[in-house]
Amino acid sequence: MRLLVAAVAGTMLVSGTAGASVAGKAKKVSTEKYAKVVCANYTGATDAVNAFIDAYNGNTSDDPVVFQGEVLDLGDELGTDLAQLEAKLKKAYPDIDDGKKIAKTFVAGVKQVRTEIETALEEFATADPNGVAFQADISTLQVSINLLDIKRDDPFSALDDQDLLQAFGDEKSCEDVVTIFGA
């Protein structure tokens, strides 16, 4: 049975306490605007991974060669979606001390998910769909996707700027991304 069950974003709990600099032409924005940008992109990343999982789970091909090709095509689409979200995050940083440094941690969060998925799919691409170990290769891919939440760093947990924490707490689109306590 081929079934993926991962949910990438989940809810992160932050009580208040970030991490190098954003390259390119990032624009300084208010903490409110930055919270909106981050949460929209983190929600987008979760939605993209969940769409991949739904499409993967909906794959009914009994032909291993076809199945592998379809999964790799889905993975290419997911990689493109995540790279676009990462690029959007790179375009802004919060108007606070160390804003560029903080923005880098959020960009790194999406990049980490993209890299983990790309690595798993690259390994799956080398699998022999006609080989006796192909079912194990499928299982390895599934485990890699299902462990995304556990392996991913939490950029929210390193925040200590009260204005930014308050902005995340006040931003409606952040409700499914992060829960802020004491901001």
N, C-alpha and C positions, 0 to 999 in steps of 0.2 A: 504494500500500500504506500502510495506517495502522498504525503501530507505535510505541509508546512504550517506552523502555528505561531510564528513570531509576531510580536507587536513592538515596533521599534521605539516609539517615544515614551509611552507610559507616563506616569506622573512622577515628577521629581520633587522632593521636599527640600526646601532651603530655609535655613534659619538665619542666614546672613554671615558670610566671611569672604585670583583670576589670573590669569595668565599669560607675548612677544609681538610684533607690529604688523599691521595690515598693509600689504603692498598695493601698489596701484593708486588710483584716484578715488579713494574712499572719501565720502562726504561726512562731515560732522553733523549730527542731527540731535535733536532733543532726546532725553531719556524716554519720553513717551513714544516718540516716533521709532526709536531704536527697539523698544520692547515689541512694538507692532511688527517691525521687520523680522526680528528674531523669531517670534512665535509663529508668524505666518510661514516662514521658511522651515522651521522645525515641524510644524503641522504638515507642510507640504512633503517633507522627507518621510514622515510617518505614512502619509497617504500613498506616496509612491511605492514604498516598501510593501504596504498592505495590498496595493493593486497588483504588484508582482506576485505576492503570495496567493491572492485570489485567482489570478490567471494560471499560476503554477498548479494550484489545487484543482482548477477546472480542466486541466489538460487530460484528455482521455485517450491519447495515443498509446496503442499497444506496441508500436514499432519503436524500439529503443533509439534508432538513428533519428527518426522524426522527433521523438520526445526530446532528445538531447539538443537538436537544432532549435526546436521551439523554445526550450528553456534558455538557451544561450541568446536567442533573439530577444526574449523578454528581459534578460539580464542587461543586454546592450541598451534597451530603452530605459531601464531603471538607472543605469550608470549615467546616461545622458541627462535624465531628470535630476538626479542628485548633483551632477556637476553644474547644472543651471542654477539650482538652489544655492549651492556653495558660492557661485559667482555673484548672486544677488546679495548674499550676506557680506561679501567683500566690499560692497559699494557704500557701506555706512559704518559709522562707529559712534558711540554715545559721547555727548558733550560733557564729559567728566574727566577727572584725573585718570590717567592710564586708559582712556577710552579706546585707543587703538590696540592696546595690549589685551583688553577685555574682548574686543571684537575678534581678535585672532583666535581666542579660545572657542568662540561660537562657530567660527568658520571651521576650525579643526574638528569640532564635533560632527558636522555633516561630512567632512572629508574622511573622518575615521570610519563612518558607516559605509561610505562609498568604497573605500579601500578594502574593507573587510569583505564586502560583497564581491567586488571585482576579483579579489584573490581567490575566493571560493569558486567563482565561475571560471576563472582561468584554470584552476585545477580540474574542474568538471569537464572543461573543454578537451583536456588531454585524455580523458577516460575513453576506453574502447567500448562503445555501446553494444558490441557483439561479444564482448568478453564475459567470462564467468563472474568477474568482480564488479560488473556494472551496477548491480543492486547496492553493493557497498559504496560505490562512488555516489550514487543517489543519496544514500543515507548520510554520507560525509557532507554533501552539499546542504542537506536539510539541517543537520546539526549546526553547521556554520551560520546559517540564516537564523535559526532558532536561538542561538547564543548571542546575537547582536546586542541585546539589552545589557547583558552581563559584562560583555567585553568593552562597552563604550564608556568613555569618560563622561563625567557630568560637569559641563562648564558652569552651570548655575550654582553648584555647591561652593565655588570659589569666590563668589561675589560678596563684597562687603560694603559697596557704595549704597547708602540708604535711599538716595534719589532713584537710582536704577532699580533697586529692589522694589521700591514703592511703585515704579512704573510697570514692572512685571506683574505686581500684585493687582494693579488697577486695570491692566489691559485685558479686555474680555477674551481676545483670541488666545491668551496665555493660559486660560483655565484648564485646558486639556494637556498642557505642556509642563507647567510647573506650579507648585503651590508654595506661596511665600508666607512664612510665619514671622510675625514681629516686625514687619516693615512699616 
